[in-house]
Amino acid sequence: MASQTNKPLSAKTVEKMKPGMPDKGDVGDYRGLRVSCGAGGTTTFFYRYKSPVTGKLRQVKLGNFPALSLADARAKVLELKQMRAQGLCPAHEAEMERAASAAEAQRKKRELKPKYKVADLIEDYLTGYIEDRVSTRGERVAGARKRKGQREVRRTLEGDAVPVLGQKVAAEVTRKDIVDLVMNIVGRGANVQAGNVLRELSSAYEFAMGLERLPEDFANPALLAKNSLRQAKVRLSPKKGSRVLSDTEVAKLLKWLPGSAYTYTQKNVIRMALWTGCRTGEICEARWENVDLEAGTFHIRESKTGVERYVQLPHQAVRFLRELRTMTGDVLFPSRKTGKPLQQKQLTEQAWRMRRDNKMLDIEPWTPHDLRRTVRTGLSRLRCPNEIAEAVLGHARGGIEGTYDLHRYEDECREWLQVWADHLDGLMQ
């Protein structure tokens, strides 16, 4: 409480203030000016008055002594008394000014903060959820997908979504942006890829929303696009395959392939698919460390069924790979641009371009996966036993048989794949 005195404050009085001393007040024109000394020894000027707005006592800090002199404190009090005379509350006005300053600071902070772009959103999704990572404690955290799936999700998003939407602000992407992206992919004949991009982009947005990196009322544009595409009956999934190339068509393909518009690497992938019946994705991912030319095997460590297996290579494939080994690095079928494994989707995209430009083989339309079905059907035509033909393709057996019969038929697969490769040679005669 301020000491009761009719004497005006003096600079000496203020200077001698000590912790624990009662507050001192000024008089006359400066009535309401108060000075106190806190426990830490800081001497502070205040102005106490009755608010013309609420009628209640209010207090405004003026500053600390000696940075603020008694004369300057008195001058401030006179200014504040003029505000009161105009019906304004100095404390309320100061609060409003502080609030406005804080709001302005926040606005500038938002302007300086980099915009959260789609490329950032995708990278967060990949490194924070899909892929293996290291925790803050240095522990390895497994990603949501297996290693092969991690690579595929990254290729899917970086190959199609990032080039088109990557530099757009994530919160400003619309349903139409996503629909246009998907329809462009569908337009090149890659319906399945379009569905994969839509699914992963939708999940990436959900991940970012869960981390509160987008506004609370934000609606996932990929989900909205999915609804629009469903209403338009756009097919984003593969049709159940039934296409099998006849021997005549296979012969035409083999004769046409060397001079076709496929790239050198794409041609090699197609040849290997015909020799082995492997999925083109498995062939594209092949690395020399998994190929044993002496044993004539190709070790697939990560397959679609999740079971690793050894593909038995016919003599024709081994001879071809011995020549190829002198021309490539770590991978068998590298992209000319990146040196990394050729992306499976490039086969489909190239086929679409060739059909568009009337450069495709003049037979009923076919896809690279139809070659796998052609190998399986061809083995049956050659009287290959069913269980061996299924083992050639790496199909997992179900039921009791799959539980108890663990024989892999590797010798039998080698024998029948050689029969098949010789049959292909015969078609070229």
C-alpha positions in Angstrom: 0.0 0.0 0.0 1.3 3.5 -0.8 2.5 5.6 2.1 0.2 8.5 2.9 2.0 11.8 2.4 1.2 15.2 1.0 4.8 15.6 -0.2 5.5 15.3 -3.9 7.9 12.5 -5.0 11.5 13.4 -5.5 14.2 11.7 -7.5 16.2 11.1 -4.2 13.2 9.4 -2.6 12.8 7.1 -5.6 16.5 6.4 -5.7 16.4 5.3 -2.0 13.6 2.8 -2.5 14.4 -0.6 -1.0 12.7 -4.0 -1.2 9.9 -4.3 1.4 9.3 -0.5 1.7 5.7 0.6 1.1 4.8 2.0 -2.2 5.0 5.8 -2.5 2.6 8.1 -4.3 2.9 11.5 -5.9 0.5 14.4 -5.3 -1.1 17.3 -7.1 -1.3 17.1 -10.9 0.6 13.8 -10.7 -1.7 12.1 -8.3 -2.0 8.5 -9.2 1.7 8.1 -10.0 3.1 5.4 -7.7 6.5 3.9 -7.3 7.4 0.5 -5.7 10.5 -1.6 -5.2 10.1 -5.3 -5.8 11.8 -8.2 -3.9 14.5 -8.3 -6.6 15.3 -4.6 -6.0 13.7 -3.3 -9.2 12.0 0.1 -8.8 9.0 0.5 -11.0 6.6 3.4 -11.8 2.9 2.8 -12.1 -0.2 4.9 -12.8 -3.3 3.9 -10.8 -6.6 5.5 -11.7 -10.4 4.8 -11.9 -11.4 3.6 -15.3 -13.9 6.0 -17.1 -15.2 2.9 -18.9 -15.9 0.5 -16.0 -15.5 2.7 -12.9 -13.1 0.2 -11.4 -9.5 0.8 -10.3 -6.9 0.0 -13.0 -3.2 0.2 -13.0 -0.7 0.7 -15.9 3.0 0.0 -15.7 5.0 3.0 -16.9 8.6 1.7 -16.7 11.5 0.9 -14.4 13.8 3.4 -12.7 16.4 4.7 -13.6 15.8 3.9 -17.3 12.6 5.9 -16.8 13.2 9.0 -14.8 10.7 10.6 -12.4 10.3 13.5 -14.8 9.5 11.2 -17.7 7.1 9.2 -15.5 5.2 12.4 -14.6 5.0 13.3 -18.3 3.5 9.9 -19.1 1.0 10.3 -16.3 -0.2 13.6 -17.8 -0.6 12.0 -21.2 -2.7 9.2 -19.6 -4.9 11.6 -17.7 -5.7 13.3 -21.0 -6.8 9.9 -22.4 -9.1 9.5 -19.3 -10.5 12.9 -20.0 -11.5 11.7 -23.4 -13.3 8.7 -21.9 -10.6 6.2 -22.7 -9.1 3.6 -20.3 -5.3 3.6 -20.7 -5.0 0.0 -19.4 -7.6 -1.2 -21.9 -6.0 0.7 -24.7 -2.6 -0.8 -23.9 -4.1 -4.3 -23.9 -5.7 -3.7 -27.3 -2.3 -2.4 -28.6 -0.5 -5.5 -27.3 -3.1 -7.8 -28.9 -2.8 -6.0 -32.2 1.0 -6.3 -32.1 0.8 -10.0 -31.3 -1.6 -10.5 -34.2 0.7 -8.7 -36.6 3.7 -10.7 -35.4 1.7 -13.9 -36.1 0.8 -12.7 -39.5 4.4 -11.9 -40.4 5.4 -15.3 -39.0 2.9 -17.1 -41.2 4.1 -15.1 -44.2 7.8 -16.0 -43.5 7.0 -19.7 -42.9 7.5 -21.8 -46.1 4.3 -23.0 -47.6 3.6 -26.7 -47.0 3.6 -28.1 -50.6 2.4 -31.4 -52.0 6.0 -32.5 -52.4 6.6 -31.9 -48.6 3.4 -33.8 -47.8 4.5 -36.8 -49.9 8.0 -36.9 -48.4 6.5 -36.8 -44.9 4.2 -39.7 -45.8 7.1 -41.7 -47.2 9.7 -41.1 -44.6 7.3 -40.9 -41.6 5.0 -43.8 -42.4 5.8 -46.0 -45.4 9.6 -46.4 -45.2 11.9 -47.7 -42.4 13.2 -45.0 -40.2 15.2 -44.3 -37.1 13.5 -43.1 -33.9 14.7 -40.2 -31.8 16.3 -42.8 -29.5 18.2 -44.3 -32.4 16.1 -47.4 -32.7 15.0 -48.7 -36.1 11.3 -48.5 -36.8 9.9 -50.7 -39.5 7.8 -48.9 -42.2 4.2 -49.8 -43.0 5.4 -51.6 -46.2 8.0 -54.2 -46.9 11.2 -53.0 -48.6 9.9 -53.7 -52.1 6.6 -52.0 -51.4 8.4 -49.0 -50.0 10.3 -48.5 -53.2 7.1 -49.0 -55.3 5.1 -46.4 -53.3 8.0 -43.9 -53.7 8.2 -44.6 -57.4 4.4 -44.3 -57.8 4.2 -40.9 -56.1 7.5 -39.4 -57.4 6.9 -40.6 -60.9 3.4 -39.2 -61.4 2.1 -37.0 -58.5 5.2 -34.9 -57.7 6.0 -33.7 -61.2 2.4 -32.5 -61.6 1.4 -31.3 -58.2 4.6 -31.2 -56.2 5.0 -27.4 -56.1 1.4 -26.7 -55.4 0.5 -25.6 -51.8 -1.0 -28.8 -50.3 -4.0 -27.0 -48.7 -4.9 -25.3 -52.1 -5.1 -28.5 -54.2 -8.6 -29.1 -55.4 -10.7 -32.1 -56.4 -10.3 -31.1 -60.0 -6.5 -31.0 -59.7 -6.5 -34.7 -58.5 -9.1 -35.7 -61.1 -7.0 -34.2 -63.9 -3.9 -35.9 -62.7 -5.7 -39.3 -62.6 -7.3 -38.9 -66.0 -4.0 -38.0 -67.6 -2.6 -41.3 -66.3 -5.7 -43.2 -67.5 -5.3 -41.5 -70.9 -1.9 -43.2 -71.4 -3.5 -46.6 -70.7 -2.2 -47.0 -67.2 -5.5 -47.4 -65.3 -3.9 -49.5 -62.5 -1.2 -47.0 -62.0 -3.8 -44.2 -61.9 -5.6 -46.1 -59.1 -2.3 -46.6 -57.2 -1.5 -42.8 -57.4 -5.0 -41.9 -56.2 -4.9 -44.4 -53.3 -1.4 -43.4 -52.1 -2.0 -39.6 -52.5 -5.2 -40.0 -50.5 -3.3 -41.8 -47.8 -0.6 -39.1 -47.8 -3.2 -36.4 -47.3 -4.8 -38.4 -44.4 -1.3 -38.7 -42.8 -0.7 -35.0 -43.0 -4.1 -34.2 -41.7 -3.5 -36.5 -38.7 -0.3 -34.6 -38.0 -2.3 -31.3 -38.1 -0.2 -29.9 -40.9 -3.4 -28.8 -42.8 -6.3 -26.7 -41.6 -8.8 -28.3 -39.3 -11.7 -27.9 -41.7 -9.7 -29.2 -44.7 -11.3 -31.8 -46.9 -9.1 -34.5 -48.5 -9.1 -33.6 -52.2 -8.1 -37.1 -53.2 -11.1 -38.6 -51.4 -13.3 -36.1 -53.1 -11.8 -37.0 -56.5 -12.3 -40.7 -55.8 -16.0 -40.1 -55.4 -16.1 -38.0 -58.6 -14.3 -40.7 -60.6 -16.6 -43.4 -59.1 -19.6 -41.5 -60.2 -18.1 -41.2 -63.7 -17.5 -45.0 -63.7 -13.8 -44.5 -64.4 -12.1 -47.9 -64.1 -8.9 -47.8 -61.9 -8.5 -51.5 -61.3 -7.3 -54.2 -63.7 -9.7 -56.4 -65.5 -9.4 -60.1 -64.8 -6.9 -61.2 -67.3 -7.8 -63.8 -70.0 -5.5 -62.8 -72.9 -3.2 -65.6 -74.0 -1.0 -65.3 -77.0 -1.2 -68.2 -79.4 1.9 -69.9 -80.8 1.4 -68.0 -84.0 1.2 -64.7 -82.1 4.2 -65.5 -80.0 6.2 -66.3 -83.2 5.1 -62.9 -84.7 6.1 -61.2 -81.4 9.5 -62.8 -81.3 10.3 -61.8 -84.9 8.9 -58.3 -84.5 10.5 -57.5 -81.1 14.1 -56.8 -82.3 13.0 -54.0 -84.7 10.2 -52.7 -82.5 10.0 -49.2 -80.9 10.6 -50.7 -77.4 13.9 -49.6 -75.9 16.8 -52.1 -75.7 16.2 -52.7 -72.0 12.4 -53.1 -72.5 13.0 -55.7 -75.2 15.3 -57.6 -72.8 12.7 -57.6 -70.1 10.1 -59.0 -72.5 12.5 -61.8 -73.6 13.1 -62.8 -69.9 9.4 -62.8 -69.2 8.8 -65.2 -72.1 11.7 -67.5 -71.1 10.9 -67.6 -67.4 7.2 -66.7 -66.8 8.3 -64.3 -64.1 6.3 -61.1 -63.4 7.8 -58.2 -65.3 8.1 -56.3 -62.0 10.3 -59.1 -60.6 12.4 -59.0 -63.7 12.8 -55.2 -63.7 14.0 -55.3 -60.1 16.6 -58.1 -60.8 20.2 -57.4 -59.6 23.3 -59.4 -60.5 23.9 -60.3 -56.9 20.8 -62.5 -57.1 21.8 -64.2 -60.4 24.0 -67.3 -60.4 25.0 -68.0 -64.0 26.9 -71.2 -63.1 23.9 -72.7 -61.3 21.5 -71.1 -63.8 19.3 -69.5 -61.2 17.7 -66.2 -60.5 16.9 -65.6 -56.8 13.8 -63.6 -56.2 14.0 -62.5 -52.6 10.8 -60.4 -52.5 7.8 -61.7 -54.5 4.2 -60.7 -54.7 3.3 -63.7 -52.6 5.9 -62.8 -50.0 7.8 -66.1 -50.6 11.3 -66.1 -51.9 12.1 -68.6 -54.7 14.8 -69.6 -57.2 13.8 -69.3 -60.8 15.5 -72.0 -62.9 16.9 -70.4 -66.1 16.9 -72.2 -69.4 20.2 -72.3 -71.4 18.9 -69.6 -73.8 18.4 -67.2 -70.8 21.8 -68.0 -69.4 23.6 -67.3 -72.7 21.8 -64.1 -73.0 22.7 -63.0 -69.5 26.3 -63.8 -69.9 26.5 -61.3 -72.8 24.4 -58.8 -70.8 26.7 -59.0 -67.8 29.4 -57.2 -69.7 27.2 -54.3 -70.4 25.4 -53.4 -67.2 26.3 -52.5 -63.6 24.6 -53.7 -60.4 21.2 -54.2 -62.0 20.3 -56.3 -65.0 17.8 -54.0 -66.6 18.7 -50.4 -65.8 16.9 -47.2 -67.0 19.0 -45.3 -69.6 18.2 -42.1 -67.8 18.7 -43.0 -64.1 20.8 -46.2 -64.1 18.3 -47.5 -61.6 16.0 -50.5 -62.3 13.6 -49.9 -65.1 10.1 -49.1 -63.9 7.6 -51.7 -64.8 5.0 -49.1 -65.8 7.3 -47.9 -68.6 6.5 -51.1 -70.5 2.8 -50.3 -70.4 3.3 -46.6 -71.2 5.6 -47.5 -74.2 3.0 -50.0 -75.5 0.3 -47.2 -75.3 2.5 -44.8 -77.2 3.2 -47.4 -79.9 -0.5 -48.1 -80.3 -1.2 -44.4 -80.5 1.5 -44.0 -83.2 0.4 -47.3 -85.1 3.8 -48.9 -84.3 2.5 -51.8 -82.3 2.5 -55.4 -83.5 -0.6 -56.1 -85.5 -2.3 -58.6 -83.3 -5.0 -58.4 -80.7 -4.0 -56.0 -77.9 -1.8 -57.6 -75.2 0.0 -56.5 -72.0 3.3 -57.6 -70.5 1.5 -59.6 -67.8 -0.3 -61.6 -70.6 3.1 -63.1 -71.4 3.1 -64.7 -67.9 -0.3 -66.2 -68.6 1.0 -67.3 -72.1 3.9 -69.2 -70.5 1.6 -71.0 -68.0 -0.9 -71.9 -70.8 2.0 -73.0 -73.1 3.4 -75.3 -70.5 0.0 -77.0 -70.1 -0.2 -77.4 -73.9 3.2 -79.1 -73.8 1.8 -81.5 -71.2 3.6 -80.1 -68.2 2.1 -81.4 -64.9 -0.1 -78.8 -63.2 1.9 -78.7 -59.9 5.1 -78.1 -61.8 3.6 -75.4 -64.1 2.3 -73.6 -60.9 5.7 -73.9 -59.3 7.3 -72.3 -62.4 5.2 -69.2 -61.9 5.8 -69.2 -58.1 2.2 -69.6 -57.2 1.7 -70.4 -53.6 -0.3 -73.6 -53.0 -3.2 -73.4 -50.6 -5.0 -75.7 -48.2 -3.7 -79.0 -46.9 -1.3 -79.4 -49.9 0.3 -76.0 -49.2 0.8 -76.9 -45.6 2.3 -80.3 -45.9 3.8 -80.6 -49.4 6.8 -78.2 -49.2 8.7 -79.6 -52.2 9.7 -76.8 -54.6 10.0 -78.8 -57.8 13.2 -76.9 -58.7 14.7 -79.7 -60.9 11.3 -80.2 -62.6 10.9 -76.5 -63.2 14.4 -76.4 -64.8 13.4 -79.3 -67.1 10.1 -77.8 -68.2 11.4 -74.3 -68.6 14.0 -75.7 -70.9 11.3 -77.5 -72.9 9.4 -74.2 -73.1 12.5 -72.2 -74.3 13.2 -74.9 -76.9 9.6 -74.6 -78.0 10.0 -70.8 -78.4 13.1 -71.5 -80.6 11.0 -73.8 -82.7 8.4 -71.2 -83.3 11.1 -69.0 -84.9 12.0 -71.7 -87.5 
